[in-house]
Structures are given as C-alpha cells and as structure tokens.
C-alpha cells in the first residue's frame, strides 16, 4: 500500500476505522472481478486501486445516523 495514497485518502475519510472498512470491502470486490473505477498507467494492487477510488471521489461511505 502506498503511503501517499493512504495520506490522501485519510483527508477524505478521516475516521481510520471507516477508511479501513471502505477499502477492505472494495478490495474484496476487485478481487472478485469487479472493474476498477480509476485508470492507471501503472500496475496497482487492489488496495492502492481502492485508495485511489476514495481519493478521486469514485467511492464514498455513509455513517449510520444516531437516533
């Protein structure tokens, strides 16, 4: 996992637990054959692809509202 991608993704999703959940779910999807939502000229591993998708706003998350 690239440090620069991680630092940028934390700016988008500052809650590290939420970021881990978003990235891990997306990595599972990518490993099952889902297509990446970002393009890259270099070969990226699924974790870096998921982080790039967060950074570029291609995937997001919602927190459950408190009642």
mmCIF file of the N, C-alpha and C atoms, coordinates in Angstrom:
data_MODEL
# 
_entry.id   MODEL 
# 
loop_
_atom_site.group_PDB 
_atom_site.id 
_atom_site.type_symbol 
_atom_site.label_atom_id 
_atom_site.label_alt_id 
_atom_site.label_comp_id 
_atom_site.label_asym_id 
_atom_site.label_entity_id 
_atom_site.label_seq_id 
_atom_site.pdbx_PDB_ins_code 
_atom_site.Cartn_x 
_atom_site.Cartn_y 
_atom_site.Cartn_z 
_atom_site.occupancy 
_atom_site.B_iso_or_equiv 
_atom_site.pdbx_formal_charge 
_atom_site.auth_seq_id 
_atom_site.auth_comp_id 
_atom_site.auth_asym_id 
_atom_site.auth_atom_id 
_atom_site.pdbx_PDB_model_num 
ATOM 1   N N  . UNK A 1 1  ? 0.850   -1.173  0.000   1.00 0.00 ? 1  UNK A N  1 
ATOM 2   C CA . UNK A 1 1  ? 0.000   0.000   0.000   1.00 0.00 ? 1  UNK A CA 1 
ATOM 3   C C  . UNK A 1 1  ? 0.899   1.240   0.000   1.00 0.00 ? 1  UNK A C  1 
ATOM 4   N N  . UNK A 1 2  ? 0.605   2.153   -0.865  1.00 0.00 ? 2  UNK A N  1 
ATOM 5   C CA . UNK A 1 2  ? 1.430   3.352   -0.992  1.00 0.00 ? 2  UNK A CA 1 
ATOM 6   C C  . UNK A 1 2  ? 1.072   4.381   0.071   1.00 0.00 ? 2  UNK A C  1 
ATOM 7   N N  . UNK A 1 3  ? 2.092   4.886   0.755   1.00 0.00 ? 3  UNK A N  1 
ATOM 8   C CA . UNK A 1 3  ? 1.884   5.862   1.824   1.00 0.00 ? 3  UNK A CA 1 
ATOM 9   C C  . UNK A 1 3  ? 1.199   7.126   1.338   1.00 0.00 ? 3  UNK A C  1 
ATOM 10  N N  . UNK A 1 4  ? 1.585   7.589   0.136   1.00 0.00 ? 4  UNK A N  1 
ATOM 11  C CA . UNK A 1 4  ? 0.989   8.839   -0.360  1.00 0.00 ? 4  UNK A CA 1 
ATOM 12  C C  . UNK A 1 4  ? -0.508  8.675   -0.614  1.00 0.00 ? 4  UNK A C  1 
ATOM 13  N N  . UNK A 1 5  ? -0.928  7.506   -1.094  1.00 0.00 ? 5  UNK A N  1 
ATOM 14  C CA . UNK A 1 5  ? -2.355  7.258   -1.301  1.00 0.00 ? 5  UNK A CA 1 
ATOM 15  C C  . UNK A 1 5  ? -3.082  7.207   0.033   1.00 0.00 ? 5  UNK A C  1 
ATOM 16  N N  . UNK A 1 6  ? -2.463  6.570   1.016   1.00 0.00 ? 6  UNK A N  1 
ATOM 17  C CA . UNK A 1 6  ? -3.070  6.463   2.337   1.00 0.00 ? 6  UNK A CA 1 
ATOM 18  C C  . UNK A 1 6  ? -3.245  7.838   2.971   1.00 0.00 ? 6  UNK A C  1 
ATOM 19  N N  . UNK A 1 7  ? -2.225  8.681   2.874   1.00 0.00 ? 7  UNK A N  1 
ATOM 20  C CA . UNK A 1 7  ? -2.297  10.038  3.444   1.00 0.00 ? 7  UNK A CA 1 
ATOM 21  C C  . UNK A 1 7  ? -3.390  10.858  2.777   1.00 0.00 ? 7  UNK A C  1 
ATOM 22  N N  . UNK A 1 8  ? -3.521  10.728  1.463   1.00 0.00 ? 8  UNK A N  1 
ATOM 23  C CA . UNK A 1 8  ? -4.567  11.465  0.746   1.00 0.00 ? 8  UNK A CA 1 
ATOM 24  C C  . UNK A 1 8  ? -5.962  10.930  1.081   1.00 0.00 ? 8  UNK A C  1 
ATOM 25  N N  . UNK A 1 9  ? -6.097  9.620   1.191   1.00 0.00 ? 9  UNK A N  1 
ATOM 26  C CA . UNK A 1 9  ? -7.400  9.021   1.491   1.00 0.00 ? 9  UNK A CA 1 
ATOM 27  C C  . UNK A 1 9  ? -7.875  9.387   2.892   1.00 0.00 ? 9  UNK A C  1 
ATOM 28  N N  . UNK A 1 10 ? -6.942  9.515   3.835   1.00 0.00 ? 10 UNK A N  1 
ATOM 29  C CA . UNK A 1 10 ? -7.312  9.904   5.204   1.00 0.00 ? 10 UNK A CA 1 
ATOM 30  C C  . UNK A 1 10 ? -7.861  11.323  5.234   1.00 0.00 ? 10 UNK A C  1 
ATOM 31  N N  . UNK A 1 11 ? -7.444  12.163  4.299   1.00 0.00 ? 11 UNK A N  1 
ATOM 32  C CA . UNK A 1 11 ? -8.011  13.515  4.204   1.00 0.00 ? 11 UNK A CA 1 
ATOM 33  C C  . UNK A 1 11 ? -9.483  13.447  3.780   1.00 0.00 ? 11 UNK A C  1 
ATOM 34  N N  . UNK A 1 12 ? -9.838  12.437  3.002   1.00 0.00 ? 12 UNK A N  1 
ATOM 35  C CA . UNK A 1 12 ? -11.208 12.286  2.513   1.00 0.00 ? 12 UNK A CA 1 
ATOM 36  C C  . UNK A 1 12 ? -12.073 11.589  3.556   1.00 0.00 ? 12 UNK A C  1 
ATOM 37  N N  . UNK A 1 13 ? -11.564 10.505  4.136   1.00 0.00 ? 13 UNK A N  1 
ATOM 38  C CA . UNK A 1 13 ? -12.271 9.752   5.175   1.00 0.00 ? 13 UNK A CA 1 
ATOM 39  C C  . UNK A 1 13 ? -11.364 9.746   6.407   1.00 0.00 ? 13 UNK A C  1 
ATOM 40  N N  . UNK A 1 14 ? -11.516 10.771  7.282   1.00 0.00 ? 14 UNK A N  1 
ATOM 41  C CA . UNK A 1 14 ? -10.602 10.903  8.419   1.00 0.00 ? 14 UNK A CA 1 
ATOM 42  C C  . UNK A 1 14 ? -10.751 9.819   9.496   1.00 0.00 ? 14 UNK A C  1 
ATOM 43  N N  . UNK A 1 15 ? -11.889 9.164   9.544   1.00 0.00 ? 15 UNK A N  1 
ATOM 44  C CA . UNK A 1 15 ? -12.094 8.080   10.505  1.00 0.00 ? 15 UNK A CA 1 
ATOM 45  C C  . UNK A 1 15 ? -11.383 6.835   9.979   1.00 0.00 ? 15 UNK A C  1 
ATOM 46  N N  . UNK A 1 16 ? -10.279 6.444   10.627  1.00 0.00 ? 16 UNK A N  1 
ATOM 47  C CA . UNK A 1 16 ? -9.478  5.337   10.102  1.00 0.00 ? 16 UNK A CA 1 
ATOM 48  C C  . UNK A 1 16 ? -10.252 4.028   10.060  1.00 0.00 ? 16 UNK A C  1 
ATOM 49  N N  . UNK A 1 17 ? -11.135 3.799   11.040  1.00 0.00 ? 17 UNK A N  1 
ATOM 50  C CA . UNK A 1 17 ? -11.933 2.572   11.001  1.00 0.00 ? 17 UNK A CA 1 
ATOM 51  C C  . UNK A 1 17 ? -12.842 2.541   9.785   1.00 0.00 ? 17 UNK A C  1 
ATOM 52  N N  . UNK A 1 18 ? -13.462 3.670   9.476   1.00 0.00 ? 18 UNK A N  1 
ATOM 53  C CA . UNK A 1 18 ? -14.336 3.753   8.303   1.00 0.00 ? 18 UNK A CA 1 
ATOM 54  C C  . UNK A 1 18 ? -13.525 3.566   7.024   1.00 0.00 ? 18 UNK A C  1 
ATOM 55  N N  . UNK A 1 19 ? -12.345 4.185   6.968   1.00 0.00 ? 19 UNK A N  1 
ATOM 56  C CA . UNK A 1 19 ? -11.498 4.043   5.783   1.00 0.00 ? 19 UNK A CA 1 
ATOM 57  C C  . UNK A 1 19 ? -11.093 2.589   5.577   1.00 0.00 ? 19 UNK A C  1 
ATOM 58  N N  . UNK A 1 20 ? -10.704 1.917   6.654   1.00 0.00 ? 20 UNK A N  1 
ATOM 59  C CA . UNK A 1 20 ? -10.337 0.501   6.564   1.00 0.00 ? 20 UNK A CA 1 
ATOM 60  C C  . UNK A 1 20 ? -11.513 -0.324  6.047   1.00 0.00 ? 20 UNK A C  1 
ATOM 61  N N  . UNK A 1 21 ? -12.709 -0.062  6.557   1.00 0.00 ? 21 UNK A N  1 
ATOM 62  C CA . UNK A 1 21 ? -13.888 -0.812  6.115   1.00 0.00 ? 21 UNK A CA 1 
ATOM 63  C C  . UNK A 1 21 ? -14.188 -0.570  4.643   1.00 0.00 ? 21 UNK A C  1 
ATOM 64  N N  . UNK A 1 22 ? -14.146 0.689   4.221   1.00 0.00 ? 22 UNK A N  1 
ATOM 65  C CA . UNK A 1 22 ? -14.429 1.026   2.824   1.00 0.00 ? 22 UNK A CA 1 
ATOM 66  C C  . UNK A 1 22 ? -13.414 0.359   1.900   1.00 0.00 ? 22 UNK A C  1 
ATOM 67  N N  . UNK A 1 23 ? -12.148 0.486   2.237   1.00 0.00 ? 23 UNK A N  1 
ATOM 68  C CA . UNK A 1 23 ? -11.094 -0.069  1.387   1.00 0.00 ? 23 UNK A CA 1 
ATOM 69  C C  . UNK A 1 23 ? -11.164 -1.593  1.364   1.00 0.00 ? 23 UNK A C  1 
ATOM 70  N N  . UNK A 1 24 ? -11.356 -2.216  2.519   1.00 0.00 ? 24 UNK A N  1 
ATOM 71  C CA . UNK A 1 24 ? -11.376 -3.684  2.541   1.00 0.00 ? 24 UNK A CA 1 
ATOM 72  C C  . UNK A 1 24 ? -12.562 -4.249  1.770   1.00 0.00 ? 24 UNK A C  1 
ATOM 73  N N  . UNK A 1 25 ? -13.712 -3.607  1.869   1.00 0.00 ? 25 UNK A N  1 
ATOM 74  C CA . UNK A 1 25 ? -14.870 -4.068  1.090   1.00 0.00 ? 25 UNK A CA 1 
ATOM 75  C C  . UNK A 1 25 ? -14.615 -3.930  -0.406  1.00 0.00 ? 25 UNK A C  1 
ATOM 76  N N  . UNK A 1 26 ? -14.007 -2.809  -0.784  1.00 0.00 ? 26 UNK A N  1 
ATOM 77  C CA . UNK A 1 26 ? -13.741 -2.580  -2.200  1.00 0.00 ? 26 UNK A CA 1 
ATOM 78  C C  . UNK A 1 26 ? -12.680 -3.547  -2.725  1.00 0.00 ? 26 UNK A C  1 
ATOM 79  N N  . UNK A 1 27 ? -11.674 -3.840  -1.906  1.00 0.00 ? 27 UNK A N  1 
ATOM 80  C CA . UNK A 1 27 ? -10.638 -4.797  -2.305  1.00 0.00 ? 27 UNK A CA 1 
ATOM 81  C C  . UNK A 1 27 ? -11.271 -6.161  -2.569  1.00 0.00 ? 27 UNK A C  1 
ATOM 82  N N  . UNK A 1 28 ? -12.191 -6.570  -1.718  1.00 0.00 ? 28 UNK A N  1 
ATOM 83  C CA . UNK A 1 28 ? -12.877 -7.853  -1.928  1.00 0.00 ? 28 UNK A CA 1 
ATOM 84  C C  . UNK A 1 28 ? -13.617 -7.848  -3.262  1.00 0.00 ? 28 UNK A C  1 
ATOM 85  N N  . UNK A 1 29 ? -14.291 -6.733  -3.569  1.00 0.00 ? 29 UNK A N  1 
ATOM 86  C CA . UNK A 1 29 ? -14.999 -6.635  -4.846  1.00 0.00 ? 29 UNK A CA 1 
ATOM 87  C C  . UNK A 1 29 ? -14.028 -6.721  -6.016  1.00 0.00 ? 29 UNK A C  1 
ATOM 88  N N  . UNK A 1 30 ? -12.918 -6.015  -5.924  1.00 0.00 ? 30 UNK A N  1 
ATOM 89  C CA . UNK A 1 30 ? -11.929 -6.028  -7.006  1.00 0.00 ? 30 UNK A CA 1 
ATOM 90  C C  . UNK A 1 30 ? -11.347 -7.428  -7.202  1.00 0.00 ? 30 UNK A C  1 
ATOM 91  N N  . UNK A 1 31 ? -11.096 -8.123  -6.107  1.00 0.00 ? 31 UNK A N  1 
ATOM 92  C CA . UNK A 1 31 ? -10.541 -9.476  -6.212  1.00 0.00 ? 31 UNK A CA 1 
ATOM 93  C C  . UNK A 1 31 ? -11.546 -10.458 -6.791  1.00 0.00 ? 31 UNK A C  1 
ATOM 94  N N  . UNK A 1 32 ? -12.848 -10.141 -6.671  1.00 0.00 ? 32 UNK A N  1 
ATOM 95  C CA . UNK A 1 32 ? -13.888 -10.992 -7.262  1.00 0.00 ? 32 UNK A CA 1 
ATOM 96  C C  . UNK A 1 32 ? -14.115 -10.669 -8.735  1.00 0.00 ? 32 UNK A C  1 
ATOM 97  N N  . UNK A 1 33 ? -13.399 -9.680  -9.254  1.00 0.00 ? 33 UNK A N  1 
ATOM 98  C CA . UNK A 1 33 ? -13.505 -9.397  -10.681 1.00 0.00 ? 33 UNK A CA 1 
ATOM 99  C C  . UNK A 1 33 ? -14.180 -8.098  -11.052 1.00 0.00 ? 33 UNK A C  1 
ATOM 100 N N  . UNK A 1 34 ? -14.600 -7.300  -10.068 1.00 0.00 ? 34 UNK A N  1 
ATOM 101 C CA . UNK A 1 34 ? -15.190 -6.002  -10.391 1.00 0.00 ? 34 UNK A CA 1 
ATOM 102 C C  . UNK A 1 34 ? -14.125 -5.118  -11.035 1.00 0.00 ? 34 UNK A C  1 
ATOM 103 N N  . UNK A 1 35 ? -14.569 -4.283  -11.945 1.00 0.00 ? 35 UNK A N  1 
ATOM 104 C CA . UNK A 1 35 ? -13.637 -3.417  -12.660 1.00 0.00 ? 35 UNK A CA 1 
ATOM 105 C C  . UNK A 1 35 ? -13.273 -2.203  -11.811 1.00 0.00 ? 35 UNK A C  1 
ATOM 106 N N  . UNK A 1 36 ? -12.009 -1.768  -11.886 1.00 0.00 ? 36 UNK A N  1 
ATOM 107 C CA . UNK A 1 36 ? -11.600 -0.545  -11.179 1.00 0.00 ? 36 UNK A CA 1 
ATOM 108 C C  . UNK A 1 36 ? -12.336 0.671   -11.732 1.00 0.00 ? 36 UNK A C  1 
ATOM 109 N N  . UNK A 1 37 ? -12.603 1.639   -10.867 1.00 0.00 ? 37 UNK A N  1 
ATOM 110 C CA . UNK A 1 37 ? -13.292 2.858   -11.263 1.00 0.00 ? 37 UNK A CA 1 
ATOM 111 C C  . UNK A 1 37 ? -12.305 3.963   -11.622 1.00 0.00 ? 37 UNK A C  1 
ATOM 112 N N  . UNK A 1 38 ? -11.016 3.668   -11.501 1.00 0.00 ? 38 UNK A N  1 
ATOM 113 C CA . UNK A 1 38 ? -9.970  4.622   -11.870 1.00 0.00 ? 38 UNK A CA 1 
ATOM 114 C C  . UNK A 1 38 ? -9.043  3.963   -12.877 1.00 0.00 ? 38 UNK A C  1 
ATOM 115 N N  . UNK A 1 39 ? -8.401  4.799   -13.677 1.00 0.00 ? 39 UNK A N  1 
ATOM 116 C CA . UNK A 1 39 ? -7.446  4.296   -14.654 1.00 0.00 ? 39 UNK A CA 1 
ATOM 117 C C  . UNK A 1 39 ? -6.041  4.620   -14.177 1.00 0.00 ? 39 UNK A C  1 
ATOM 118 N N  . UNK A 1 40 ? -5.121  3.743   -14.487 1.00 0.00 ? 40 UNK A N  1 
ATOM 119 C CA . UNK A 1 40 ? -3.731  3.968   -14.117 1.00 0.00 ? 40 UNK A CA 1 
ATOM 120 C C  . UNK A 1 40 ? -2.833  3.413   -15.215 1.00 0.00 ? 40 UNK A C  1 
ATOM 121 N N  . UNK A 1 41 ? -1.762  4.130   -15.478 1.00 0.00 ? 41 UNK A N  1 
ATOM 122 C CA . UNK A 1 41 ? -0.799  3.664   -16.460 1.00 0.00 ? 41 UNK A CA 1 
ATOM 123 C C  . UNK A 1 41 ? 0.114   2.590   -15.876 1.00 0.00 ? 41 UNK A C  1 
ATOM 124 N N  . UNK A 1 42 ? 0.166   2.536   -14.562 1.00 0.00 ? 42 UNK A N  1 
ATOM 125 C CA . UNK A 1 42 ? 0.995   1.532   -13.907 1.00 0.00 ? 42 UNK A CA 1 
ATOM 126 C C  . UNK A 1 42 ? 0.127   0.457   -13.261 1.00 0.00 ? 42 UNK A C  1 
ATOM 127 N N  . UNK A 1 43 ? 0.731   -0.678  -12.978 1.00 0.00 ? 43 UNK A N  1 
ATOM 128 C CA . UNK A 1 43 ? 0.009   -1.790  -12.350 1.00 0.00 ? 43 UNK A CA 1 
ATOM 129 C C  . UNK A 1 43 ? -0.119  -1.497  -10.857 1.00 0.00 ? 43 UNK A C  1 
ATOM 130 N N  . UNK A 1 44 ? -1.358  -1.394  -10.384 1.00 0.00 ? 44 UNK A N  1 
ATOM 131 C CA . UNK A 1 44 ? -1.610  -1.136  -8.968  1.00 0.00 ? 44 UNK A CA 1 
ATOM 132 C C  . UNK A 1 44 ? -2.213  -2.381  -8.322  1.00 0.00 ? 44 UNK A C  1 
ATOM 133 N N  . UNK A 1 45 ? -1.889  -2.584  -7.046  1.00 0.00 ? 45 UNK A N  1 
ATOM 134 C CA . UNK A 1 45 ? -2.535  -3.691  -6.339  1.00 0.00 ? 45 UNK A CA 1 
ATOM 135 C C  . UNK A 1 45 ? -3.946  -3.260  -5.938  1.00 0.00 ? 45 UNK A C  1 
ATOM 136 N N  . UNK A 1 46 ? -4.820  -4.180  -5.566  1.00 0.00 ? 46 UNK A N  1 
ATOM 137 C CA . UNK A 1 46 ? -6.207  -3.822  -5.248  1.00 0.00 ? 46 UNK A CA 1 
ATOM 138 C C  . UNK A 1 46 ? -6.345  -2.782  -4.132  1.00 0.00 ? 46 UNK A C  1 
ATOM 139 N N  . UNK A 1 47 ? -5.452  -2.824  -3.141  1.00 0.00 ? 47 UNK A N  1 
ATOM 140 C CA . UNK A 1 47 ? -5.516  -1.844  -2.055  1.00 0.00 ? 47 UNK A CA 1 
ATOM 141 C C  . UNK A 1 47 ? -5.259  -0.436  -2.569  1.00 0.00 ? 47 UNK A C  1 
ATOM 142 N N  . UNK A 1 48 ? -4.272  -0.283  -3.439  1.00 0.00 ? 48 UNK A N  1 
ATOM 143 C CA . UNK A 1 48 ? -3.973  1.035   -3.998  1.00 0.00 ? 48 UNK A CA 1 
ATOM 144 C C  . UNK A 1 48 ? -5.088  1.511   -4.922  1.00 0.00 ? 48 UNK A C  1 
ATOM 145 N N  . UNK A 1 49 ? -5.685  0.603   -5.669  1.00 0.00 ? 49 UNK A N  1 
ATOM 146 C CA . UNK A 1 49 ? -6.821  0.971   -6.524  1.00 0.00 ? 49 UNK A CA 1 
ATOM 147 C C  . UNK A 1 49 ? -7.961  1.501   -5.662  1.00 0.00 ? 49 UNK A C  1 
ATOM 148 N N  . UNK A 1 50 ? -8.276  0.797   -4.580  1.00 0.00 ? 50 UNK A N  1 
ATOM 149 C CA . UNK A 1 50 ? -9.368  1.227   -3.689  1.00 0.00 ? 50 UNK A CA 1 
ATOM 150 C C  . UNK A 1 50 ? -9.063  2.593   -3.080  1.00 0.00 ? 50 UNK A C  1 
ATOM 151 N N  . UNK A 1 51 ? -7.836  2.813   -2.657  1.00 0.00 ? 51 UNK A N  1 
ATOM 152 C CA . UNK A 1 51 ? -7.468  4.120   -2.098  1.00 0.00 ? 51 UNK A CA 1 
ATOM 153 C C  . UNK A 1 51 ? -7.585  5.211   -3.148  1.00 0.00 ? 51 UNK A C  1 
ATOM 154 N N  . UNK A 1 52 ? -7.142  4.951   -4.375  1.00 0.00 ? 52 UNK A N  1 
ATOM 155 C CA . UNK A 1 52 ? -7.282  5.931   -5.461  1.00 0.00 ? 52 UNK A CA 1 
ATOM 156 C C  . UNK A 1 52 ? -8.745  6.242   -5.723  1.00 0.00 ? 52 UNK A C  1 
ATOM 157 N N  . UNK A 1 53 ? -9.599  5.227   -5.655  1.00 0.00 ? 53 UNK A N  1 
ATOM 158 C CA . UNK A 1 53 ? -11.032 5.445   -5.869  1.00 0.00 ? 53 UNK A CA 1 
ATOM 159 C C  . UNK A 1 53 ? -11.600 6.365   -4.788  1.00 0.00 ? 53 UNK A C  1 
ATOM 160 N N  . UNK A 1 54 ? -11.152 6.202   -3.553  1.00 0.00 ? 54 UNK A N  1 
ATOM 161 C CA . UNK A 1 54 ? -11.586 7.101   -2.473  1.00 0.00 ? 54 UNK A CA 1 
ATOM 162 C C  . UNK A 1 54 ? -11.083 8.513   -2.747  1.00 0.00 ? 54 UNK A C  1 
ATOM 163 N N  . UNK A 1 55 ? -9.805  8.641   -3.071  1.00 0.00 ? 55 UNK A N  1 
ATOM 164 C CA . UNK A 1 55 ? -9.186  9.948   -3.307  1.00 0.00 ? 55 UNK A CA 1 
ATOM 165 C C  . UNK A 1 55 ? -9.890  10.694  -4.442  1.00 0.00 ? 55 UNK A C  1 
ATOM 166 N N  . UNK A 1 56 ? -10.232 9.982   -5.496  1.00 0.00 ? 56 UNK A N  1 
ATOM 167 C CA . UNK A 1 56 ? -10.849 10.615  -6.665  1.00 0.00 ? 56 UNK A CA 1 
ATOM 168 C C  . UNK A 1 56 ? -12.368 10.745  -6.541  1.00 0.00 ? 56 UNK A C  1 
ATOM 169 N N  . UNK A 1 57 ? -12.918 10.366  -5.388  1.00 0.00 ? 57 UNK A N  1 
ATOM 170 C CA . UNK A 1 57 ? -14.350 10.530  -5.161  1.00 0.00 ? 57 UNK A CA 1 
ATOM 171 C C  . UNK A 1 57 ? -15.216 9.525   -5.894  1.00 0.00 ? 57 UNK A C  1 
ATOM 172 N N  . UNK A 1 58 ? -14.634 8.430   -6.336  1.00 0.00 ? 58 UNK A N  1 
ATOM 173 C CA . UNK A 1 58 ? -15.396 7.411   -7.066  1.00 0.00 ? 58 UNK A CA 1 
ATOM 174 C C  . UNK A 1 58 ? -16.201 6.523   -6.127  1.00 0.00 ? 58 UNK A C  1 
ATOM 175 N N  . UNK A 1 59 ? -15.729 6.360   -4.889  1.00 0.00 ? 59 UNK A N  1 
ATOM 176 C CA . UNK A 1 59 ? -16.493 5.628   -3.886  1.00 0.00 ? 59 UNK A CA 1 
ATOM 177 C C  . UNK A 1 59 ? -16.535 6.466   -2.612  1.00 0.00 ? 59 UNK A C  1 
ATOM 178 N N  . UNK A 1 60 ? -17.598 6.314   -1.880  1.00 0.00 ? 60 UNK A N  1 
ATOM 179 C CA . UNK A 1 60 ? -17.765 7.085   -0.647  1.00 0.00 ? 60 UNK A CA 1 
ATOM 180 C C  . UNK A 1 60 ? -18.405 6.182   0.391   1.00 0.00 ? 60 UNK A C  1 
ATOM 181 N N  . UNK A 1 61 ? -18.742 6.767   1.528   1.00 0.00 ? 61 UNK A N  1 
ATOM 182 C CA . UNK A 1 61 ? -19.369 5.995   2.583   1.00 0.00 ? 61 UNK A CA 1 
ATOM 183 C C  . UNK A 1 61 ? -20.364 6.864   3.323   1.00 0.00 ? 61 UNK A C  1 
ATOM 184 N N  . UNK A 1 62 ? -21.251 6.235   4.039   1.00 0.00 ? 62 UNK A N  1 
ATOM 185 C CA . UNK A 1 62 ? -22.207 6.946   4.882   1.00 0.00 ? 62 UNK A CA 1 
ATOM 186 C C  . UNK A 1 62 ? -22.130 6.367   6.269   1.00 0.00 ? 62 UNK A C  1 
ATOM 187 N N  . UNK A 1 63 ? -22.262 7.230   7.262   1.00 0.00 ? 63 UNK A N  1 
ATOM 188 C CA . UNK A 1 63 ? -22.321 6.725   8.625   1.00 0.00 ? 63 UNK A CA 1 
ATOM 189 C C  . UNK A 1 63 ? -23.782 6.604   9.025   1.00 0.00 ? 63 UNK A C  1 
ATOM 190 N N  . UNK A 1 64 ? -24.065 5.644   9.875   1.00 0.00 ? 64 UNK A N  1 
ATOM 191 C CA . UNK A 1 64 ? -25.428 5.489   10.365  1.00 0.00 ? 64 UNK A CA 1 
ATOM 192 C C  . UNK A 1 64 ? -25.722 6.640   11.313  1.00 0.00 ? 64 UNK A C  1 
ATOM 193 N N  . UNK A 1 65 ? -26.828 7.324   11.095  1.00 0.00 ? 65 UNK A N  1 
ATOM 194 C CA . UNK A 1 65 ? -27.208 8.432   11.950  1.00 0.00 ? 65 UNK A CA 1 
ATOM 195 C C  . UNK A 1 65 ? -27.676 7.944   13.319  1.00 0.00 ? 65 UNK A C  1 
ATOM 196 N N  . UNK A 1 66 ? -27.371 8.742   14.331  1.00 0.00 ? 66 UNK A N  1 
ATOM 197 C CA . UNK A 1 66 ? -27.821 8.377   15.679  1.00 0.00 ? 66 UNK A CA 1 
ATOM 198 C C  . UNK A 1 66 ? -29.256 8.799   15.846  1.00 0.00 ? 66 UNK A C  1 
ATOM 199 N N  . UNK A 1 67 ? -30.020 7.975   16.601  1.00 0.00 ? 67 UNK A N  1 
ATOM 200 C CA . UNK A 1 67 ? -31.423 8.326   16.810  1.00 0.00 ? 67 UNK A CA 1 
ATOM 201 C C  . UNK A 1 67 ? -31.650 8.879   18.190  1.00 0.00 ? 67 UNK A C  1 
# 
